[in-house]
Amino acid sequence: TFPVEIALSPLHDKDGLRYLASIRDISETQRARQALVRARYDALVARIGQQALESTDEQGVVTGIPGLLEDALGVETVVVMLSREDGRPEIHASHGAREDILGMPENREETTPFTISNQAWIVGDLAREPQAFPLTGAKEGSGAIVPLLHRDRPIGAVLAWSSKKHRFDHDALHLMQSVANLLAALLLRRRTEDQLAHSQRLDAIGQLTGGIAHDFNNLLTVMSGSLQLLELQYGQQPEAADLIASALRSVTRGAELTGKLLAFARRQRLVPSAVAPQRLLHEMEQMLRRTLGDTIRLKVACADTVPAAYVDASQLDSALLNLALNARDAMPRGGDITLMAEERRILERDATQDLPAGRYVVFSVADTGIGMAPETLSRAVEPFYTT
């Protein structure tokens, strides 16, 4: 079987009307046409890759990709979607998209009711499969979807739509896949650079904090020694004894503060050991019931099967205590606080650089308070940030 081109020409002669048929094998013509298309696609991928390497405006590169793909594929709409923190995708960049096709007449940044798969696919006839394509206004024609992957998990997708049925072939899908791979690498590089810059800032803060904490500790040592000498000399006088005791308590709190600062600067020696979550939470429950007040209902949930956690017990105590106190402050009219520990397994497909695959004990503190605004939540674990 091979493709042919047939040309018919009518011939009039004395015997009547006849036809001359010219039949030509066009296999080589199609192959040449396909080779030209693939060469054009390869040139586009190389162009985008060069832009990604040379440009300092990565957002500009991402924004320009839909227009380049639209021209190369000869389609009406190309969209780049990125996953939000809650896993739902939103339109990040688009070209040629009519508002009725996007299905978002007021705001292109709205979230579409769609979950990105980790597989690329083509919808040849949208009239038959209207639910298979996330652009809710695309009721007919055809579409193609290629995910942006990181560790086999989708972080976004590239979508193309055409008003013609069965517009996308294997070569078009391959082009979209190549561009999606470049785009995913570009986005991940930016995230990695942001994380590195944040880590460097924290390291600089840590070094500064460590130096300040050491100097402050030296001052506290002198103050503590002086107060102890005063206590020996004037300890028999009630008023003086009370003042000296109050000053010593302040020195002790200052020493605890410097300890926390040194822990943040990674200059304090941590003492991790096997800690039973059940016992730790039980002891914390007894302490918190006396601290939180009558309007707070405290609940503890930890199964006996939860294994021991390898951790510095005092640091974990401090973290859970601070979370519980902040939870109380978020409930001015009272409410529930739940302390919980559970075992969780991280599989290879879910592992990250900061969280390798393995078995973990997860501690959590939940409350029924007013919560945090998004801008506060984004900075909740930053050192020294406070509202």
ABEGO torsion letter per residue (X at the ends): XBBBBBBBBBBBBAAEBBBBBBBBBAAAAAAAAAAAAAAAAAAAAAAAAAAAAABABAAAAAAAAAAAAAAAAGBABBBBBBBBAAGBBBBABBBGBBAAAAGBAABAABBBBBBBBABBBBBABAAABAAABABAABABEBBBBBBBBBGGBBAEBBBBBBABBGABBAAAAAAAAAAAAAAAAAAAAAAAAAAAAAAAAAAAAAAAAAAAAAAAAAAAAAAAAAAAAAAAAAAABAAAAAAAAAAAAAAAAAAAAAAAAAAAAGABBBBBBBBBAAAAAAAAAAAAAAAAEAABBBBBBBBAABBBBBBBAAAAAAAAAAAAAAAAAABAAEEBBBBBBBBBBBBAAABBAABBBEBBBBBBBBBABAEBBAAAAAAAABBGBBX
